[in-house]
Amino acid sequence: MNELPERINAMKVVSYDVEEIVGYISDGLEKPVEEVTLDDVLEWIEDDVEQDISNGSVFYQDENGSEL
């Protein structure tokens, strides 16, 4: 019988352009760019991740980082 891994990690990595997000925030909230905070940016990213988590590529790895 094949030995099963102890854990399997499912990951999706997305990089966000902060300047672009600041533009979205200031356009949508009519908030001047200089008033956009890190908390604003992180909230925008968290909302996007919640909406997008089930779409796109997901990587599966065992506990040693080997792709499954």
C-alpha positions in Angstrom: 0.0 0.0 0.0 1.3 3.5 -0.8 2.2 5.7 2.1 -0.1 8.8 2.3 1.3 12.2 3.3 0.5 13.5 6.8 -0.8 16.8 5.3 -1.8 18.2 2.0 -1.5 22.0 1.4 -3.7 23.7 -1.1 -2.4 27.1 -2.1 -3.1 29.9 -4.5 -0.6 32.7 -4.8 -1.7 36.1 -6.1 0.4 39.3 -6.2 -1.4 42.6 -6.0 -0.1 46.0 -7.3 -0.7 48.3 -4.4 -0.7 51.5 -6.5 -3.4 50.0 -8.7 -5.5 49.1 -5.6 -5.1 52.6 -4.2 -6.5 53.9 -7.5 -9.5 51.5 -7.2 -10.1 52.6 -3.6 -9.8 56.3 -4.3 -12.1 56.1 -7.4 -14.7 53.9 -5.6 -14.8 55.8 -2.3 -13.9 59.2 -3.7 -11.1 59.2 -1.1 -7.9 61.1 -1.9 -5.0 58.9 -2.7 -2.9 60.3 0.1 -5.6 59.2 2.6 -5.7 55.6 1.6 -4.1 53.5 4.4 -2.6 50.0 4.5 -5.7 48.9 6.3 -7.8 50.1 3.3 -5.5 48.2 0.9 -5.6 45.0 3.0 -9.4 45.1 3.3 -9.7 45.5 -0.5 -7.4 42.5 -0.9 -9.2 40.4 1.7 -12.5 41.1 -0.1 -11.0 40.1 -3.5 -9.5 36.9 -2.1 -12.9 35.9 -0.5 -14.6 36.4 -3.9 -11.8 34.7 -5.9 -10.6 31.9 -3.7 -12.6 29.2 -5.6 -11.5 30.3 -9.0 -8.2 29.9 -10.8 -5.2 27.7 -10.1 -4.8 25.9 -6.8 -1.5 24.1 -6.0 -1.5 20.9 -4.0 1.5 19.9 -2.0 2.4 17.4 0.7 3.9 18.5 4.0 7.4 18.5 2.4 6.4 20.9 -0.4 6.3 18.2 -3.0 3.6 18.8 -5.6 0.9 16.2 -5.7 
